[in-house]
Amino acid sequence: MKILVCISKAPDTTAKISFTENDTRFNEDKVQFIVNPYDEWYALVRALELKEQHGGTVTIVTVGEPDVDPIIRKALAIGADEAVRINAAPVDSYFTAKQLAIYAKDKNFDLILTGKETINYNGSQVGGMLAELLELPYVSVARKLDVNGTEATIERDLPAGTEVIEGSLPLVVTCAKGMAEQRIPNMRGIMAARTKPLTVVEAADLKPLTTIIKYSLPPSKGAVKLIDPENMDELVSLLHNEAKVI
């Protein structure tokens, strides 16, 4: 089985967020970047599990500039066989999906996996765009994926229960919590990652469809009110008159 896993970089969740250039650019100074957790913990690990069950290869691909290379090496250390970096800044979802589609179009991948979203933009757009551009079936927000020959069985959560989908390979699936368990790179994997192939390909000449006008931080949280546990009347009054449902 030939599997492609699309990954991206994301700031560590503990990073202090700020903006520059009149709030039009994310300030990456002193920010620790990681592999987007949905891509790493669920998409990549499930791809490796399928490879272990059925044989084949796992290739990771990302759209990014040279600063992404350490993140790619971590994904290789977890167990991917090879990596590809499309040399461009991922300026919007369409630009990213189109670059990925151009790369993958003639590679005959049986399965293309990615996380359901990135933790920095939460757009959930690239997977669907990629499937459309490649004219492949698409299942989003999957929590379980099994493959038997050329047939796949996929489960995803719905508000009222679980949906089970069957489809033929090749297809595109975005992965959510429950798909796999996180793997920690061991020393052997870290050492092996240094010699695994990381191919850089030049990006296609494309124009993004969107432009970032401005970033802003969410409003600061209000002060906490501490209520004496014996004073139920005050608590009830505050819940009725001041509490807000978000």
N, C-alpha and C positions, 0 to 999 in steps of 0.2 A: 504494500500500500504506500502510495506517495502522498504525503501530507504537507500542506503549507500552513504555517501559523503566522499570522500578522501580529506584530507587537509594536508597542510605542513606548516612549519614555513619559514619565509623569513625575511631578514633584512628590517627595516623601510627605506623608500626611502631617508630619510634625514641622514642616518647613514654615517659616514666617513669610507671608505673602506681601509683596509690595509691587508698585508699578513705577515706570519711568516715562520720560518723554511726554509729559502732560497726560499721564494715565492712559497712554495708547500702547504701551509695551510692557509685558510681564518682565519683572526684574529677576533674572536668573542668578545674580550674584549671590554666592554663599548658599545657594539652594542645592540640597542633595536630591539627585534624581534616581529613580528606580524604574524597573520594568513595570508597566501598568499592571496592577494586581489581577485584574480580570483576564488579561492576556497570559500572564505567567501562571497563576495558580490553577486556572481552569482550562483554558484553551491549550496551552503548551503541555501541561501535565497529562491531560487526556490524550493528546496526540501521542505522547511517549508511551502511555499505557496501550493504546491501539497498536503502536509499532511493536511493542513487546508481545502482544497477543498474535498479531498477524504477519509480522515482519514488515520490511520496507524502510522508508527514510522519512525523517522530519526535517524540513527546511524552515528557518525563520526568516522573515522579511520585515523591513521597516523603512519608512520614509524619514530620513533625517540626515543631519550633517555630522562631521567627524566626532563631535562631542557625544554622540550616541554609542560609539564603539564599545566603551566599557559596559554599557547596559546589554549590548548584544552578546558580549563575552559571558556575562552572567547567564543568559539564556542558553548559550552553548554549554556552559558548565553544568546546567541542570540536565542536559542530555540531548539537545538537538544536534543533528549531524553536520549541518552547514548553515551559513547565514548569508543574507544578501542585504546590503544597504543601498537604497535608492537615494542618490546624493542630492537632496533638496530639503529645505525647511517645509514641514507639513502645514501649510498656511491655512487650509480649511479642509472640510470633510471631502468635498468633491475632488479637490486637487489630490488629496491622499489616496482616495479610492481609485481614481483614474490612473495614477502612477502604479498602484498595486496591480490593477487590471492589465495594464500594458505589459508588465513583467510576467504575470501569470498566464496570459492568454495562450501561449503556445507551449506551455510546460507540461500539460496533461496531468495536473494534480487530481487525485481521486477525491480529496477532501480538503477544504479550506476552512480553517478555524480562526476565530479571533474572539476577544472578550466582548461582552455585551455593550460595553462603553468604556471610556477612559475616565479616571477619577478626577481629572482636571477640567474637562469640558462636559462630561456626562451627556454627550450628544446622541449616542446610539445610532449614528448615521452611516458610518463607513461600511459596515457589514452588508446592509441592504443595498447601498450604492454599488459595492463591489459585485454582488450577485447579479444585479441588473446589467452592469457593464459587461460581465462575462456570460450573460444569458444562462445563468444556472439557477436551479431551485434554491430557496433560501428559507432557513428556520431561525428565528431570533429567540434570544433569552432561554436557551436550552439548559436544563439541569442534568440531563442524562443522555448519553449517546452510545449506542452499541452498533457494531457493524458485523454483518454476516455475508461474506462474499461481496457482492456488489449492492447489497441492500442495507439501508441504515434504519434503525428505530430510534426515535428521538422523543424525549419527554420534556414538557415544560409546564410550569405552574400557571394556572388561571385563577381568577378570583373565586370561582366556584369549584375548583378541583384541579385535576391534572389532565393535560391533553397529550395523547400519544400519536405520533406522526410517523408514517413509514414512507421512505423514498429511496430512489435509486441514486447511486453515485454516478458522476460527481455532484457535489452540492456544497453550499456555504452555510456554516452554522456559527452563530455567536453564542458564547458560553457564559453561564451565570453560576452563582454559588450552588454547590452540590454536584457539579460536573466531575470534580476530582479533588484530591487533597494536596495541599502545598508540599513541594519537595524542596529540601535544603541542599544546595550543592555541597558535595564532599570534596576532600582534597584531591582525590583522583580525577574527579570531574573538572575541578578548577585547573589542574595542570593540563588535562587533555584539551581544554578549551583554547589554550594558547596556540595550539597547532591546527585546530579545525579551520577549514576555509571560511573566510569572510570576504565575499566578493562585493566590490563597489561598482554600481552601474550608474551611468549618468541619467538624470531625470529627463523625461520628455518635456518639450517646451509648451507648457500649459499656463493659462491664466486662471487664477482662483475666481470663484463666483461671488465670494463675500469679502468684505473689508471690516476689520475691527475699528470701530470708531472710538470706543473708550472702555476701560475697565473700571470697576468700582468694587469696594469691599462691602460686605453686608453690614447693616447697622449694628452698632454695639449693643450687647445685651444689657438689659436694665438690671438694677440692683436687686438682690434677692431679699425677700421679706421673710423673716423668721417669726413663726407664730407659736405661741405656747401651746403644747398639745392639749392642755386642759381648756383652752379658750376656743371651743368649737364654734361659737357664735361668730367670732371675728373671722375665722377661717371660711365659714359658709358665706359670710357677707362679701369677703374678698373674691371668692370664686364666682359669685353671682355678678359682682359689679366691676371687678378689675381684671379678672383673668381673661386671656385671649386665647381663642382656639386657632392654632396654626396648621 
